[in-house]
Amino acid sequence: MKKWIPLILTATMAVWALSGLHQPPETGFHTREFGKLPVLMDGRFQPFDSVARNSFLQIRTKQTLDTESNQTLSATEWLIEVMMKPEWADDRKIFRIDNGEVLALLKLPENQKYYSFNQLRPSADEIQKQADRINPIDDSKRTVFESQLMKLYDAMTLYQRLEISLKPPDTDDFAAELIAYQNSIAPGLAAMKARAAGAKYDHDAFNRFIGYMSAFQTVAGYALPNVIPPADPDSRLDNWQNIGTNLLQSAGTGQIGPPAQSYAAMVTAWRAGRPADFNQAVAAYHIWLEDRFAPQVKKARQEFFFSAFEPFYKAMVIYVLALVLALCSWMNLSEWLRRSAFYLIALAWVIHTFGLVFRMYLEGRPPVTNLYSSAIFIGWGAVILGMILEKIYRDGVGCVVAGFAGFVTQIIAHNLALSGDTMEMMRAVLDTNFWLATHVVTVTLGYASTFVAGFLAIIYVLRGVFTATLTEQTAKSLNRMVYGIVCFATLFSFAGTVLGGIWADQSWGRFWGWDPKENGALLIVLWNAAILHARWGGFVSRRGLMIMAVIGNIVTSWSWFGVNMLGIGLHSYGFTDAAFHWLLLFVASQLAIILLALTPLKLWRSFHNKTPNAA
Amino acid sequence: MLKTLFNAFSSLKLTVACLVIGCVLVFWGTLAQVHLGLYKAQNEFFRSFFVFWQPAGIGLKIPIFPGGYFLGTVLLINLLAAHLRFYQPGKKKIGIMLIHLGVVLLLVGQMLTDALSRESVLHLRVGQAKNYSEAQRSYELAVTDTTDRRSEKVIAIPCGLLARQGQVTDSQLPFAVRVKTFYANSDLSEKSADGFQQVPTTSGFGNGFWWRETPRETAMDRVDMPSAIVEIATAQDGPQTFLVSAYLEQPQQFTYGNRNYEMLLRHERYYMPFSLKLLEFRHDDYPGTDIPKNFSSRVRLHNAQNNEDREVLIYMNNPLRYSGLTFYQASYDPDDGGSILQVVRNPGWLTPYLSCLLVGAGLAIQFLCHLIPFLKRRLA
């Protein structure tokens, strides 16, 4: 029976992971279908679903909303409400504010985590005043209060822009309004002409037309996603417009295009609570788009599928399970536990890889393009190393490393995703797939392997001090693992650093500029080289090697995150102050482990009764 | 004695010590950038033999830590000495040899680059042609004889000479240029303001200005703006003093012995034996964002010496390499009507590429040397 447990467990988790692909047919409003519609935002085509998820993450730090009536709103359902019935959305408690000073400034109760737009509305002027003052201050020089207030300000701006992304404010039956607008164009233009010529003109026709124009002008100026495709499918990307610009232009042709009419029909149907009409409008628009913009529709659908499948989240859950099983396997040295852990890690890795490759396909880029994707990729590389170690040594250590690395890097990635779209476009200087694929990938693998070595060393210390499971054999194999991985890390971080220098030479004429990120990479190379030379010279014992490897963790976390927090140099692209606290905490934990490692061996449970010659 | 010294310099302990001290230096130097700015921190920590500590109030500079040059040199000596001492002929060590040879080349190459490379800037408006680039941080005082507008003679006095506040003579100049006051970095204002003093000059258009000395710039993206009062020692009507400043775009004019002169404090110029003319500058953002997608400059390269005349497109990650200089797309004018190219002369630019190849080959050999026996054991 025990022989079959690993396979059964893995199959169960595989079924669970794949079950997300099957979604029951929608009843009521087909919001998922709406979520698949392609729009142009942040310089790239994406489905409404992604606009909703990324905006919701930025505002609320979550992708769903539990309402007071115990319903769960998906991000898209929320976005539809914001765009189509903002008067309802304004009461939803979605703005996350954690900072006490910000709450005090806005005179808001402290016992809530989330606040509605209507709660914030009375303080809008105060927030604007503060933001105007803070805006010129450099990101890195802002106080916690200042950066938190700017975060709220940005979230409110985003929210308000989304509110007028599909219709002008205070419009109820948008479809009817558009017909009225279309009918007002000819008489309105005639009246304008007559007025300009100083002749008698129809005041009503003039005012009605001007009224529409000024409402659409507001939308044109602030609407966020460009939802209206160009009339000519072969024209440039820039020609996608927001609905306001499109309606203003309609005055010239006298005709309102099918996309604007479709969206107006959706707004009207949704506001009137008529699911059948809404669904019909969405379906008809899908067909219309499919005929003309097949590639964009396809890309939006693929991205929708990717978000719905959540490969990284699923991989994370399985990694955790594997980690727990692997840790248990150390307690009772049970082979079936270890094997279960190994199979589960392999499964999670397959899902992880699928997500990684799918993302690369969606973006048309190598795996690492920003801090978020570096976390995903570091985890991926570390899991491979863990699996190789497990394959060679078969003692559960590789499984623990892989499970832990997979889990933690996904958590880090999730938190990094809170700052916005993770598939954002690359700035001109970074826009080169060749260097992203070589320099960035190798350097990131260097990070991953240094972390693996450090984590192996932590296992050595913790098992040695707190358990009696660090046998001579385990200690020896851990020693060999750390040494091998450090060699590997030196190779990758050196190659990656030099490749980075060559890229810099190619793009701005300087092989080396002592930029903080470059220095961070150099630190890893120097430290790894120091470890290797110290070992070759016999200056460090087994324990010394472990301590040096743990310091490697500090060095790597510093180059990965710390240098971005300095806010200087060409590489500083992702500052997050919450991350700073975590970094400090991480460094403190590593120092604690080093202290632990320095305790006399007679206090180590594993060496209690033995001669400590081994260490 | 020599033997002990040699042993010390070739020891692995020294290597480890250098590497660890290197880590500390790099970390410290990176942190220092927050306060000192990238440029100054780079000079104090990495492009120096020692890191100095300067206690406030005392004019003393106390060396407290080895700097980049010192550490690099020791590491280099250590590497070479260790190879002399431990060198063993044979296939086994080829990998290790190649790796370290690559590292040596990298170190030497970077030191050469530091010593020999020169960075400057070529700012072109659309339609403009230039045959010189300008240093970003250093200035020169150009004294031009403009009597014959067709063949102007220019004498350029480097800023370093001005800073010594002495008298500058040149065989080409019939008068001496005497520096009365020199501010390496300054503010200049047309109105009186707190801390500003009126510029005391006798001639030219300096009188209307107010100025003050300011601390030297240390950030990478800002440069010093020097100003000075110089005196032209003329025999006939007594000394005349003029204001020259990096803020002033118009030259000061004067006559001496029936000849007309102009004087301008400008960025130091490096002349090239060819010219570049900006034909077109393009700057695209991603639709609906302000994220730059691409910058490019279409230029015409004209070299009268060999009648070369062709169009070149310079854009991000695609520089122009010509006659020992490399031109990179660096920046642009806010109105998109001009382009700023970074001009780099670096005779050692190939060394990192070579060292990368050497280290790569070394690592591959080393890896194979371990892998093949391992596989053989496995298969046997």
Interface residues (C-beta under 8 A of the other chain):
Chain A: L40 M41 D42 G43 R44 N226 L237 D238 W240 E424 M425 R427 A428 V429 D431 T432 W435 L491 F494 A495 V498 L499 G501 I502 W503 D505 Q506 S507 W508 G509 R510 F511 W512 G513 W514 D515 P516 N519 G520 L522 L523 L526 W527 A529 A530 H533 A534 W536 G537 F539 V555 W558 V563 L566 G567 I568 G569
Chain B: L12 K13 T15 V16 L19 V20 G22 C23 V26 F27 G29 T30 L31 Q33 V34 G37 L38 A41 Q42 F46 L106 Q110 T113 E119 D285 Y286 P287 G288 T289 I291 P292 K293 N294 F295 M316 N317 P319 T326 Y328 A330 Q342 V344 N346 W349 P352 Y353 S355 C356 V359 G360 L363
